[in-house]
Amino acid sequence: MNGTPASFPARDSVAEKLAALGESEQATLQLLMENAAQDENLIEGLYRQLDLASTAKLLNSLRLEKLGEWLGSNAPARLQIRLMEAARSSQHAAYQAFRTGLVRSGGLEKAYPKA
């Protein structure tokens, strides 16, 4: 491994999968999360999705909470801190809804239990 992030899939493609989050998208995202070389693409896609949600005319906070809960439950430990950083990177309601779902999943606590 040369340490450079993989260029496929693009952040817009990942953002579309995060927005839809159907069964086939979940399977694709789980494959992405298995490969550490794809971490940057996943995080960039997440930021893109959150930015798109924050500029939308109608905020679907339940969908964003579901996304946060699903990612928190399914992402490997190495991604949990980065997911929380993304959730805390803005005070916009879209980010807060994502953070609510992420916290509800308990992924960060499972990955890094208190001593």
C-alpha positions in Angstrom: 0.0 0.0 0.0 1.4 3.4 -1.0 -0.6 5.5 1.5 -2.4 7.6 -1.1 -6.2 7.7 -1.0 -8.0 5.8 -3.8 -9.6 8.1 -6.3 -12.8 6.1 -6.8 -15.5 6.6 -5.8 -15.7 10.4 -6.0 -17.1 12.3 -3.1 -20.3 13.2 -5.0 -21.0 9.5 -5.6 -20.4 8.7 -2.0 -22.7 11.6 -1.0 -25.5 10.2 -3.3 -25.2 6.8 -1.6 -25.3 8.4 1.9 -28.4 10.4 0.9 -30.3 7.4 -0.5 -29.0 4.8 2.1 -31.0 1.9 0.6 -29.9 -1.7 0.9 -27.6 -1.6 -2.1 -26.1 1.7 -1.0 -25.5 0.3 2.5 -23.7 -2.7 1.0 -21.5 -0.4 -1.1 -20.8 1.8 1.9 -19.9 -1.2 4.0 -17.4 -2.3 1.4 -15.9 1.2 1.4 -15.5 1.1 5.2 -13.7 -2.2 5.1 -10.9 -0.6 3.1 -8.8 1.9 5.0 -7.6 3.4 1.7 -11.2 4.6 1.1 -11.6 6.4 4.4 -10.8 9.8 2.9 -13.4 9.3 0.1 -16.0 8.3 2.6 -15.4 11.3 4.9 -15.3 13.7 1.9 -18.6 12.3 0.7 -20.1 12.7 4.2 -19.0 16.3 4.3 -20.5 16.8 0.8 -23.8 15.2 1.9 -24.0 17.3 5.1 -23.2 20.5 3.1 -25.9 19.6 0.6 -28.4 18.9 3.3 -27.6 22.2 5.1 -28.3 24.2 1.9 -31.5 22.3 1.0 -34.8 24.2 1.1 -36.3 21.4 3.2 -34.3 19.8 6.0 -35.0 16.1 6.5 -33.6 15.8 10.0 -35.0 12.3 10.5 -33.1 11.0 7.5 -29.9 12.7 8.8 -30.4 11.1 12.2 -30.9 7.7 10.5 -27.7 8.3 8.5 -25.8 9.1 11.7 -27.2 6.1 13.5 -26.4 3.8 10.7 -22.8 5.1 10.2 -22.2 5.0 13.9 -23.4 1.4 14.2 -21.6 0.1 11.1 -18.3 2.1 10.8 -15.1 0.6 12.1 -13.4 2.0 15.2 -10.8 3.8 13.1 -13.6 6.0 11.6 -15.6 6.8 14.7 -13.6 9.9 15.8 -13.6 11.3 12.2 -17.4 10.8 12.0 -17.8 12.7 15.3 -15.5 15.5 14.1 -17.6 15.8 10.9 -20.8 16.0 13.0 -19.3 18.7 15.2 -17.9 20.8 12.4 -20.9 23.0 12.1 -23.8 24.3 14.3 -26.3 24.0 11.4 -29.3 21.8 12.1 -28.3 19.3 9.5 -25.1 18.6 11.3 -26.9 18.5 14.6 -29.4 15.9 13.4 -26.5 13.8 12.1 -24.7 14.1 15.4 -27.9 13.1 17.3 -28.1 9.8 15.3 -24.3 9.3 15.7 -24.5 9.7 19.5 -27.6 7.5 19.7 -25.7 4.7 17.9 -23.1 4.6 20.6 -20.4 3.8 18.0 -17.8 6.1 19.6 -18.3 4.6 23.0 -18.1 1.0 21.6 -14.9 1.9 19.7 -13.3 3.7 22.7 -14.8 2.4 26.0 -14.2 4.4 29.1 -11.6 2.9 31.4 
